[in-house]
Amino acid sequence: MHAPLDVKRAIWEHEKDELIFDKRMGSAHLTDEQMAAAAAEASLLPGVRAALMAWMFLSTTRPWIEALTVNHITERKNNPAIVKGGGFTARFAHKQVADQGGTIEGLDINTKVHMVADEDHSDMFEPIYDRHITDERVAQAVIRAAKDSLDVDRAYRSALATAMAQIESAAA
């Protein structure tokens, strides 16, 4: 990525939590075993594979601030301070408590940390955008990149929903 150094530093801080060590958890968000298991999964749903390819295309062909946005919008949409009703992790946690009982405090550490990390990871790039969105042209490009990424996200989730519906109808 041809991003300025301050942007690379922010990305590195985010990735350290995810892949190396998050002091809130006492470990990385993903273990080596989890990453190896995911990599070993050879059969992705075609729609999921296409969505991943689309995200890669957007991330590698756009100017750096747009490429950052393509990826960062997935953090923004999980920020419970922005999304009415909470982001994915917060909604998942509340559903888990409603379905299985217990409390949010009683959930596994990974879920609890992600409820905080979703907001932290979203907010950590605000200063980047404040510094680097310098005119209307850049602002519109960032908005366009966010919309493109959210379109891919809808396609990804549609592929998952279709597969889940097929499993449900096969089980019925």
C-alpha positions in Angstrom: 0.0 0.0 0.0 1.3 3.4 -1.0 0.0 5.0 2.2 1.8 7.6 4.3 3.6 6.3 7.4 1.0 7.5 9.9 -1.6 5.3 8.1 0.8 2.3 8.1 1.3 2.7 11.8 -2.4 2.7 12.5 -2.9 -0.4 10.4 0.0 -2.1 12.2 -1.7 -1.2 15.6 -4.9 -2.8 14.4 -3.2 -5.9 13.1 -1.2 -6.4 16.3 -4.4 -6.9 18.2 -5.8 -9.2 15.7 -2.8 -11.4 14.9 0.0 -10.9 17.5 -1.2 -9.8 21.0 -4.2 -7.9 22.5 -3.4 -7.1 26.1 -7.2 -7.2 26.8 -7.2 -10.9 25.9 -3.7 -11.9 26.8 -3.4 -13.3 23.3 -4.1 -12.6 19.7 -7.7 -12.5 18.5 -6.9 -15.4 16.2 -4.6 -18.3 17.2 -2.2 -19.9 14.8 -4.4 -23.0 15.0 -7.6 -21.0 14.0 -5.8 -19.4 11.1 -4.4 -22.8 9.9 -7.8 -24.4 10.1 -9.3 -21.6 8.1 -6.6 -21.8 5.5 -7.1 -25.6 5.3 -10.7 -25.1 4.4 -10.6 -25.7 0.7 -14.2 -25.4 -0.3 -15.5 -21.9 0.0 -19.0 -21.2 -1.2 -18.8 -19.7 -4.7 -20.5 -16.4 -3.6 -18.2 -16.1 -0.6 -15.1 -16.8 -2.8 -16.4 -14.2 -5.3 -16.9 -11.6 -2.5 -13.4 -12.2 -1.2 -12.0 -11.8 -4.7 -14.0 -8.5 -5.1 -12.6 -7.1 -1.8 -9.1 -8.1 -2.9 -9.7 -6.3 -6.2 -11.0 -3.2 -4.6 -8.2 -3.2 -2.0 -5.4 -3.6 -4.6 -6.6 -1.4 -7.4 -7.8 1.7 -5.6 -5.7 4.6 -4.3 -4.5 4.0 -0.7 -7.2 6.0 1.0 -9.9 4.2 -0.9 -8.3 0.8 -0.3 -8.1 1.6 3.4 -11.8 2.5 3.4 -12.8 -0.7 1.6 -11.4 -2.6 4.5 -12.1 -0.1 7.3 -15.9 0.2 6.6 -16.2 -3.4 7.8 -14.9 -2.1 11.2 -17.2 0.9 11.1 -20.3 -1.3 10.5 -19.4 -3.3 13.6 -19.0 -0.2 15.9 -21.9 -0.3 18.4 -21.5 3.4 19.0 -22.4 4.0 15.3 -24.7 1.2 14.4 -28.2 1.4 16.0 -28.7 -1.8 17.9 -25.0 -2.6 18.0 -22.6 -4.1 15.6 -22.2 -7.8 14.7 -20.4 -8.9 17.9 -22.7 -7.0 20.2 -25.8 -8.4 18.5 -24.3 -11.9 18.6 -23.5 -11.6 22.3 -27.0 -10.4 23.2 -28.6 -13.1 21.1 -26.4 -15.7 22.7 -27.5 -14.5 26.2 -31.1 -14.4 25.1 -31.0 -17.9 23.6 -28.8 -19.7 26.2 -29.2 -17.6 29.3 -26.4 -16.1 31.4 -25.0 -12.6 31.2 -22.7 -10.6 28.9 -20.1 -10.7 31.6 -20.3 -14.5 31.6 -19.5 -14.8 27.9 -16.1 -16.1 26.6 -13.3 -13.6 26.7 -13.0 -13.4 22.9 -16.6 -12.2 22.5 -16.2 -9.7 25.3 -13.0 -8.3 24.0 -14.4 -8.0 20.5 -17.3 -6.0 21.8 -14.7 -3.4 22.9 -12.3 -3.9 20.1 -15.0 -3.4 17.5 -15.4 0.2 18.7 -11.6 0.7 19.3 -10.7 -0.6 15.8 -13.3 1.6 14.2 -12.2 4.8 16.0 -8.5 4.3 15.6 -8.7 5.5 11.9 -10.7 8.7 12.5 -7.5 10.8 12.9 -6.3 9.3 9.6 -9.4 10.4 7.8 -9.3 13.8 9.5 -5.8 14.4 8.2 -6.0 12.9 4.8 -9.5 13.9 3.5 -8.4 17.3 2.3 -11.0 18.2 -0.3 -14.4 17.2 -1.7 -12.9 15.0 -4.4 -11.2 12.8 -1.8 -14.3 12.8 0.4 -16.4 11.6 -2.4 -13.9 8.9 -3.3 -13.9 7.6 0.3 -17.7 7.5 0.3 -17.7 5.7 -3.0 -15.2 3.1 -1.7 -17.3 2.5 1.4 -20.4 2.0 -0.7 -18.5 -0.4 -3.0 -17.3 -2.4 0.0 -20.7 -2.5 1.6 -22.2 -3.8 -1.8 -19.6 -6.6 -1.6 -20.5 -7.3 2.0 -24.2 -7.6 1.0 -23.2 -10.1 -1.7 -21.1 -12.0 0.8 -23.9 -12.2 3.3 -26.4 -13.1 0.6 -24.2 -16.1 -0.3 -24.1 -17.2 3.3 -27.9 -16.8 3.7 -28.6 -18.8 0.6 -26.3 -21.6 1.8 -28.0 -21.6 5.2 -31.4 -21.7 3.6 -30.3 -24.7 1.5 -29.1 -26.5 4.6 -32.3 -25.7 6.4 -34.5 -27.0 3.5 -32.4 -30.1 3.2 -32.8 -30.9 6.9 -36.6 -30.4 6.7 
